[in-house]
Amino acid sequence: MGKQFARIEPEHAAFIEQQKIFFVASAPPKGRVNVSPKGLSSFRVLGENDVAYLDCTGSGSETRAHLIASDDKRLTIMFCAFDGAPMILRLYGEGRSLMRGTPEYTDLVPKFEEVAGARQIVRLSIDLVQTSCGMGVPLFDYKQERGSLVRYWTAQGVNNLRKYWGMKNMKSIDGLPTDFAPDSMAPPRCQTKIALHVRAARSAQILYSYSSRARMVPSSALMSASTRSPSAADASASSTT
């Protein structure tokens, strides 16, 4: 029997914590409805009406495109029990995409184990929680995470990741824009190297300037000053201090 709640109850949070997979559903005002499976222990309950997941780069980007295109930004996340007592849990609400490289992403990403290939955090403000029996869902045994997606992006490196975003993640299958900004999400390494070289050059210039000023004092004068005998004036000055 289905039940509805205004927030995530403690038993709901405990159920979510046990699940290895969840599903995200989104739709634009006009176009195809999308459903995506997610894993990688990427989901977090942030509050009674606040959840988020860290999204790793894939061949499409429907969720972000739909959230941008929709005024109501509706989003649904579903969990199913594949072992133990049957249950389906759905979270309804308004979604937001926090693109990698933005202050919002930077503030929230410490809540997760950031992985190679991460491109956004999707955050959901919940207005309804619904549970149902889930008796029609078959039983499955969890084996392990695949790990291949993270290994792939680790091997590819940041430069290839940025290129992939530009080629594959800039629009949905219906042609809706995602507004991803690859150069902001992962700044080109050449720019980082240039910045490092500039800082190094400035440090060298400061050191050279300091050394040049030191060399302006003749070494003979320094030696003379350090070895000369105190004069009568010096002695008089010392006696008055």
C-alpha positions as CSV (number, residue, x, y, z in Angstrom):
1,M,0.0,0.0,0.0
2,G,1.5,3.4,-1.0
3,K,2.2,6.0,1.6
4,Q,3.2,9.6,1.3
5,F,5.4,11.8,3.5
6,A,6.4,15.4,3.6
7,R,10.0,14.6,4.3
8,I,12.6,11.8,4.5
9,E,11.9,9.9,7.7
10,P,14.8,8.2,9.6
11,E,13.7,4.8,8.3
12,H,13.7,6.1,4.7
13,A,17.3,7.4,5.2
14,A,18.4,4.0,6.6
15,F,16.8,2.3,3.6
16,I,18.5,4.7,1.1
17,E,21.9,4.1,2.8
18,Q,21.6,0.3,2.1
19,Q,20.9,0.6,-1.6
20,K,23.6,0.2,-4.3
21,I,21.6,1.6,-7.2
22,F,19.0,4.3,-7.8
23,F,17.2,5.7,-10.8
24,V,16.8,9.3,-11.9
25,A,13.9,10.4,-14.1
26,S,13.5,13.8,-15.8
27,A,11.6,15.3,-18.7
28,P,11.7,18.6,-20.7
29,P,8.5,20.6,-21.4
30,K,8.5,18.9,-24.8
31,G,10.5,15.9,-25.8
32,R,11.7,12.5,-24.5
33,V,11.4,11.4,-20.9
34,N,14.7,10.1,-19.6
35,V,15.5,7.5,-16.9
36,S,19.1,6.9,-15.8
37,P,20.5,4.3,-13.4
38,K,23.2,5.5,-11.0
39,G,25.6,3.8,-8.6
40,L,29.2,4.3,-7.4
41,S,28.0,5.1,-3.8
42,S,27.4,8.6,-5.1
43,F,24.1,9.5,-3.3
44,R,23.9,11.6,-0.1
45,V,21.0,12.5,2.2
46,L,21.8,16.1,3.2
47,G,18.6,16.8,5.2
48,E,15.0,15.9,5.6
49,N,14.1,17.5,2.3
50,D,17.5,17.7,0.7
51,V,19.5,15.1,-1.2
52,A,22.2,15.1,-3.9
53,Y,24.3,12.8,-6.0
54,L,27.7,13.2,-7.7
55,D,27.3,12.6,-11.4
56,C,30.1,11.0,-13.4
57,T,30.6,11.7,-17.1
58,G,28.7,9.5,-19.5
59,S,27.8,9.5,-23.2
60,G,24.7,11.7,-22.6
61,S,23.6,14.5,-20.4
62,E,19.8,14.4,-20.3
63,T,19.2,15.4,-16.7
64,R,21.0,18.7,-16.8
65,A,19.5,19.6,-20.2
66,H,16.0,18.9,-18.9
67,L,16.5,20.9,-15.7
68,I,17.7,23.9,-17.7
69,A,14.8,23.7,-20.1
70,S,12.0,23.2,-17.5
71,D,10.6,26.1,-15.5
72,D,9.5,23.7,-12.7
73,K,12.7,21.7,-12.9
74,R,10.8,18.6,-11.8
75,L,12.9,15.5,-11.0
76,T,12.2,12.1,-9.5
77,I,14.6,9.7,-7.9
78,M,13.7,6.1,-7.2
79,F,15.2,3.4,-5.0
80,C,14.1,-0.3,-5.0
81,A,14.9,-3.1,-2.5
82,F,16.6,-5.9,-4.5
83,D,17.1,-8.0,-1.3
84,G,15.4,-8.2,2.1
85,A,11.9,-6.8,2.6
86,P,10.3,-5.4,-0.5
87,M,9.9,-1.6,-0.9
88,I,10.1,1.1,-3.5
89,L,10.9,4.6,-2.4
90,R,10.5,7.7,-4.6
91,L,11.7,11.2,-4.0
92,Y,9.9,14.0,-5.9
93,G,10.9,17.7,-6.1
94,E,12.8,20.4,-7.8
95,G,16.3,19.6,-9.1
96,R,19.4,21.7,-9.7
97,S,22.5,20.9,-11.6
98,L,25.7,22.2,-9.9
99,M,28.3,22.2,-12.6
100,R,31.9,21.2,-11.8
101,G,34.0,24.3,-11.4
102,T,31.3,26.4,-9.9
103,P,31.4,27.7,-6.3
104,E,28.2,25.6,-5.5
105,Y,29.9,22.5,-6.7
106,T,33.1,23.3,-4.8
107,D,31.2,23.9,-1.5
108,L,29.3,20.6,-1.7
109,V,31.8,18.1,-3.3
110,P,33.6,17.4,0.1
111,K,30.4,15.5,1.0
112,F,31.3,12.9,-1.6
113,E,34.2,10.8,-2.6
114,E,35.1,12.7,-5.7
115,V,36.0,10.5,-8.7
116,A,37.8,11.0,-11.9
117,G,35.2,12.1,-14.5
118,A,32.9,13.9,-12.1
119,R,31.0,16.6,-14.1
120,Q,28.2,17.9,-11.8
121,I,26.3,17.4,-8.6
122,V,22.6,17.1,-9.0
123,R,20.7,18.4,-6.0
124,L,17.0,17.7,-5.2
125,S,14.8,19.8,-3.0
126,I,12.1,17.3,-2.0
127,D,8.4,18.2,-1.7
128,L,7.1,14.6,-1.6
129,V,8.3,11.2,-0.5
130,Q,6.3,8.1,-1.5
131,T,6.8,4.4,-0.6
132,S,5.1,1.4,-2.1
133,C,5.3,-2.3,-1.5
134,G,7.7,-3.4,-4.3
135,M,6.6,-7.0,-4.3
136,G,6.9,-7.2,-8.1
137,V,10.6,-6.3,-8.0
138,P,12.8,-9.5,-8.3
139,L,15.5,-10.4,-5.8
140,F,19.1,-9.8,-6.9
141,D,22.5,-10.4,-5.1
142,Y,24.9,-7.5,-5.1
143,K,28.4,-8.5,-6.2
144,Q,30.5,-5.4,-6.6
145,E,30.9,-2.0,-8.3
146,R,32.2,-2.3,-11.8
147,G,34.9,0.4,-11.4
148,S,35.5,0.5,-15.1
149,L,34.0,4.0,-15.6
150,V,36.3,5.6,-13.0
151,R,39.3,3.6,-14.3
152,Y,38.6,4.8,-17.8
153,W,38.5,8.5,-16.9
154,T,41.6,8.2,-14.7
155,A,43.5,6.8,-17.7
156,Q,42.1,9.4,-20.1
157,G,43.2,12.3,-18.0
158,V,41.8,15.8,-17.7
159,N,42.5,17.1,-21.2
160,N,40.7,14.2,-22.9
161,L,37.8,14.5,-20.4
162,R,37.4,18.2,-21.3
163,K,37.4,17.3,-25.0
164,Y,34.8,14.6,-24.4
165,W,32.5,17.1,-22.6
166,G,32.8,19.4,-25.7
167,M,32.0,16.6,-28.1
168,K,29.4,14.5,-26.3
169,N,27.8,16.4,-23.4
170,M,26.8,19.8,-24.9
171,K,23.2,18.9,-25.8
172,S,20.5,16.3,-25.1
173,I,19.3,13.8,-27.7
174,D,16.5,16.3,-28.4
175,G,19.1,19.0,-29.1
176,L,18.5,20.9,-25.8
177,P,21.6,22.7,-24.5
178,T,23.4,21.6,-21.3
179,D,25.4,24.8,-21.0
180,F,28.4,22.9,-19.8
181,A,31.6,24.9,-19.9
182,P,34.5,22.5,-20.3
183,D,37.3,25.1,-19.8
184,S,35.7,26.2,-16.6
185,M,35.0,22.7,-15.4
186,A,38.6,21.6,-15.8
187,P,40.9,24.5,-16.8
188,P,43.5,23.6,-19.5
189,R,46.8,22.5,-18.0
190,C,48.7,24.8,-20.3
191,Q,47.0,27.8,-18.5
192,T,48.0,26.3,-15.1
193,K,51.6,25.9,-16.3
194,I,51.7,29.5,-17.6
195,A,50.4,30.8,-14.3
196,L,53.1,28.8,-12.5
197,H,55.8,30.1,-14.8
198,V,54.6,33.7,-14.2
199,R,54.7,33.3,-10.5
200,A,58.2,31.7,-10.7
201,A,59.4,34.6,-12.9
202,R,58.1,37.2,-10.5
203,S,59.8,35.4,-7.5
204,A,63.0,35.3,-9.5
205,Q,62.7,39.0,-10.3
206,I,62.2,39.9,-6.7
207,L,65.2,37.8,-5.6
208,Y,67.3,39.4,-8.3
209,S,66.3,42.9,-7.3
210,Y,67.2,42.1,-3.7
211,S,70.5,40.6,-4.7
212,S,71.3,43.6,-6.9
213,R,70.8,46.0,-4.1
214,A,73.0,44.0,-1.8
215,R,75.8,44.0,-4.5
216,M,75.6,47.8,-4.7
217,V,77.5,48.0,-1.4
218,P,81.3,47.3,-2.1
219,S,82.6,44.3,-0.3
220,S,85.7,46.3,0.6
221,A,83.5,48.8,2.5
222,L,81.7,46.0,4.3
223,M,85.0,44.5,5.3
224,S,86.5,47.8,6.4
225,A,83.4,48.5,8.5
226,S,83.5,45.2,10.2
227,T,87.2,45.3,11.0
228,R,88.0,49.0,11.8
229,S,88.8,50.0,15.4
230,P,86.3,52.0,17.4
231,S,86.9,55.8,17.1
232,A,86.7,58.3,19.8
233,A,83.4,59.4,18.5
234,D,82.1,55.8,18.6
235,A,83.3,55.5,22.2
236,S,81.6,58.7,23.2
237,A,78.4,57.6,21.5
238,S,78.5,54.3,23.4
239,S,79.0,55.9,26.7
240,T,75.9,58.0,26.3
241,T,73.5,55.1,25.4
